[in-house]
Amino acid sequence: MSEIFQSTEELHRCARQLAAGELPAGWDIVPGSSSARVAFNTALQVYYKEFPPRSPLASITALLFGSRATRLRRHSNALLYAGIEAPESLAWGRLANGGEYLFTRAAAGRDVASWLTDTLVERCGEPLALRRKLLQDLGVFIGRLHATGFVPADLQAEDVLAELREDRFQFTLINNEHTIKMLPPSGRKLLMNLTQLNLLPPRVLSRTDRMRFFASWRRQMRELSAIEAKVLAAEAYHEAMRQMYESGKL
C-alpha cells in the first residue's frame, strides 16, 4: 500500500472528490457501468468503484448478507485465500450520501474474449498454439475453481483476465460481488457458468475450441460421471447458441 499512497487518508480524499464529481489528478471515469461509478488511475494501476445509496429493499439485503461493497471485498478475499487470483482490495469506506466505495489494485492481463479474438488473425503457427494453450489452461483454471466450490454469477469470457507468464496462462476473476461457495456445486450452477463461457459466436470459438476447454475442465471435476459431464457440455452449448440467436449475436 505504501508503494502507491502514503496513507489511506489520501484514498479517502480521492473518494470524496470522485463522489462529488471531481477528478483528482491522474484519474479518469471508466464509461459503461450502469450500477456503480468507476474510475481508474493508469499510473497507479488502481480502480475506484462507487456504490450508490441503497434502496429500502437493498438495505434489508445488506443487513442479511452485507452491502454490495462488503460482498465484493469479502468474496474477492475468499478467492485470494484459496489461491485463486482476484482484485486486491486497498481501501474502502462510506460516503456522505450513504453510498460506499472500494479501491482495488488493477489485475494483470487482458480478458479472455480479447485473447481469443486476437488469435483469430492467423489460425496456424504460434497464434494457433497460443490459442490452444489458452483454452487448455482456462479449462484447468475453471475446473479447479468449481472443484474448490466457487461459482461466480458472472463468468463470461470478459469476466476472466489472462496473462501469459513464461509458458503458462495465469487467470484472474474480476467480477466477484455475487460469487458463492458451495460444495459440491450444483449441476444447475455449473451449467450456468459453462453456458456463460460459451457465449461467444462460432467465428470466435469453434466446436473444437469448446471441446478443448471442456476436456481440461472435465479432468478437474472428478466427482462428475462421464454421462453427467457430457450432458452438461451439450446443454451449455445449446443454451448458449439459443441465447445468442435470440439476442441477434448469431
For each residue, the residues with C-beta under 8 A, 3 or more apart:
1: 4 5 8 90 91
2: 5 6
3:
4: 1 44 46 90
5: 1 2 8 10 11
6: 2 10
7: 10 11
8: 1 5 11 12 91
9: 12 13
10: 5 6 7 13 14
11: 5 7 8 14 15 90 91 103
12: 8 9 15 16 91 93
13: 9 10 16 17 24
14: 10 11 17 18 24 27 48 103
15: 11 12 18 19 48 50 93 95 101 103
16: 12 13 19 20 95 96
17: 13 14 20 22 23 24
18: 14 15 21 22 23 24 27 37 39 48 50 101
19: 15 16 37 50 95 96 97 99 101
20: 16 17
21: 18
22: 17 18
23: 17 18 27 28 29 39
24: 13 14 17 18 27
25:
26: 41 42 43 44
27: 14 18 23 24 39 40 41 48
28: 23 39 40 41 42
29: 23 37 38 39
30: 33 38 39 40 47
31:
32:
33: 30 36 37 38
34:
35: 52
36: 33 49 50 51 52 68
37: 18 19 29 33 48 49 50 52
38: 29 30 33 47 48 49 50
39: 18 23 27 28 29 30 47 48
40: 27 28 30 46 47 48 106
41: 26 27 28 44 45 46 48
42: 26 28 45
43: 26
44: 4 26 41
45: 41 42 105 106
46: 4 40 41 90 103 104 105 106
47: 30 38 39 40 87 103 104 105 106
48: 14 15 18 27 37 38 39 40 41 101 102 103
49: 36 37 38 69 72 101 102 103 104
50: 15 18 19 36 37 38 95 99 100 101
51: 36 67 68 69 99 100 101 102
52: 35 36 37 97 99
53: 97 98 99
54: 58 59 62 67 98
55: 58 59
56: 59 60
57: 60 61
58: 54 55 61 62 68
59: 54 55 56 62 63
60: 56 57 63 64
61: 57 58 64 65
62: 54 58 59 65 66 67 68 70
63: 59 60
64: 60 61
65: 61 62 71
66: 62 70 71 74
67: 51 54 62 70 71 100
68: 36 51 58 62 71 72 100 177
69: 49 51 72 73 92 100 101 102
70: 62 66 67 73 74 100
71: 65 66 67 68 74 75 177 178
72: 49 68 69 75 76 102 176 177
73: 69 70 76 77 89 92 102
74: 66 70 71 77 78
75: 71 72 78 79 86 176 177 178 179
76: 72 73 79 80 86 87 88 89 104 176
77: 73 74 80 81 86 89
78: 74 75 81 82 150 179 181
79: 75 76 82 84 85 86 150 173 176 179
80: 76 77 83 84 85 86 88
81: 77 78
82: 78 79 148 150
83: 80
84: 79 80 144 145 148 150 173
85: 79 80 107 170 171 172 173
86: 75 76 77 79 80 107 172 173 174 176
87: 47 76 104 105 106 107 172 174 176
88: 76 80 104 105
89: 73 76 77 92 102 103 104
90: 1 4 11 46 103 104 105
91: 1 8 11 12 102 103
92: 69 73 89 100 101 102 103
93: 12 15 100 101
94: 98 99 100
95: 15 16 19 50 98 99 100 101
96: 16 19
97: 19 52 53
98: 53 54 94 95
99: 19 50 51 52 53 94 95
100: 50 51 67 68 69 70 92 93 94 95
101: 15 18 19 48 49 50 51 69 92 93 95
102: 48 49 51 69 72 73 89 91 92
103: 11 14 15 46 47 48 49 89 90 91 92
104: 46 47 49 76 87 88 89 90
105: 45 46 47 87 88 90
106: 40 45 46 47 87
107: 85 86 87 161 172 174
108: 161 163 170 172
109: 161 162 163 170 171 172
110: 114 115 161 162 163
111: 114 115 157 158 159 160 161 162
112: 115 116 134 138 157 158 160 161 162 171
113: 116 117 156 157 158 200 204
114: 110 111 117 118
115: 110 111 112 118 119 131 134 162
116: 112 113 119 120 131 134 157 200 204 205 209
117: 113 114 120 204
118: 114 115 121 127
119: 115 116 122 127 128 130 131 134
120: 116 117 123 203 204
121: 118 127
122: 119 125 127 128
123: 120 127 128 131
124: 127 128
125: 122 128 129
126: 129 130
127: 118 119 121 122 123 124 130 131
128: 119 122 123 124 125 131 132
129: 125 126 132 133
130: 119 126 127 133 134 164
131: 115 116 119 123 127 128 134 135 209
132: 128 129 135 136 212
133: 129 130 136 137 169
134: 112 115 116 119 130 131 137 138 162 169
135: 131 132 138 139 209 212 213 216
136: 132 133 139 140 212 213 216
137: 133 134 140 141 162 168 169 171 216
138: 112 134 135 141 142 160 162 169 171 213 216
139: 135 136 142 143 212 213 214 215 216 217 218 219 220
140: 136 137 143 144 216 217 219 220
141: 137 138 144 145 160 169 171
142: 138 139 145 146 155 193 197 213 217 220
143: 139 140 146 147 216 217 218 219 220 221
144: 84 140 141 147 148 220
145: 84 141 142 148 150 152 173
146: 142 143 149 150 151 185 190 193 217 220 221
147: 143 144 220 221 222
148: 82 84 144 145 181
149: 146 181 182 183 184 185
150: 78 79 82 84 145 146 179 180 181
151: 146 179 180 181 182 185 189 190 192 193
152: 145 155 159 173 175 176 178 179 193
153: 175 177 178 179 180
154: 159 175 178 196
155: 142 152 159 160 173 192 193 196 197
156: 113 159 196 197 199
157: 111 112 113 116 160 197 199 200
158: 111 112 113
159: 111 152 154 155 156 173 174 175 196
160: 111 112 138 141 155 157 171 172 173 174
161: 107 108 109 110 111 112 171 172 174
162: 109 110 111 112 115 134 137 138 169 170 171
163: 108 109 110 169 170 171 172
164: 130 168 169 170
165: 168 169 170
166:
167:
168: 137 164 165
169: 133 134 137 138 141 162 163 164 165
170: 85 108 109 162 163 164 165
171: 85 109 112 137 138 141 160 161 162 163
172: 85 86 87 107 108 109 160 161 163
173: 79 84 85 86 145 152 155 159 160 176 179
174: 86 87 107 159 160 161
175: 152 153 154 159
176: 72 75 76 79 86 87 152 173 179
177: 68 71 72 75 153
178: 71 75 152 153 154
179: 75 78 79 150 151 152 153 173 176
180: 150 151 153 189
181: 78 148 149 150 151
182: 149 151 185 186 189
183: 149
184: 149 223
185: 146 149 151 182 189 190
186: 182 189 190
187: 190 191 228 232
188: 191 192
189: 151 180 182 185 186 192 193
190: 146 151 185 186 187 193 194 232
191: 187 188 194 195 232 235 236 239
192: 151 155 188 189 195 196
193: 142 146 151 152 155 189 190 196 197
194: 190 191 197 198 214 217 232 233 236
195: 191 192 198 199 235 236 239 240 243
196: 154 155 156 159 192 193 199 240
197: 142 155 156 157 193 194 213 236
198: 194 195 205 210 236 237 239 240 241
199: 156 157 195 196 240 243 244 249
200: 113 116 157 204 205
201: 204 205 244 249 250
202: 205 206 207 250
203: 120
204: 113 116 117 120 200 201
205: 116 198 200 201 202 209 210
206: 202 209 210
207: 202 210 211 237
208: 211 212
209: 116 131 135 205 206 212 213
210: 198 205 206 207 213 214 233 237
211: 207 208 214 215 233
212: 132 135 136 139 208 209 215 216
213: 135 136 138 139 142 197 209 210 216 217
214: 139 194 210 211 217 218 233
215: 139 211 212 218 219
216: 135 136 137 138 139 140 143 212 213 219 220
217: 139 140 142 143 146 194 213 214 220 221
218: 139 143 214 215 221 224 229 233
219: 139 140 143 215 216 222
220: 139 140 142 143 144 146 147 216 217
221: 143 146 147 217 218 224 229
222: 147 219
223: 184
224: 218 221 228 229 232
225: 228 229
226: 229 230
227: 230 231
228: 187 224 225 231 232
229: 218 221 224 225 226 232 233
230: 226 227 233 234
231: 227 228 234 235
232: 187 190 191 194 224 228 229 235 236
233: 194 210 211 214 218 229 230 236 237
234: 230 231 237 238
235: 191 195 231 232 238 239
236: 191 194 195 197 198 232 233 239 240
237: 198 207 210 233 234 240 241
238: 234 235 241 242
239: 191 195 198 235 236 242 243
240: 195 196 198 199 236 237 243 244
241: 198 237 238 244 245 250
242: 238 239 245 246
243: 195 199 239 240 246 247
244: 199 201 240 241 247 249 250
245: 241 242 248 249 250
246: 242 243
247: 243 244
248: 245
249: 199 201 244 245
250: 201 202 241 244 245
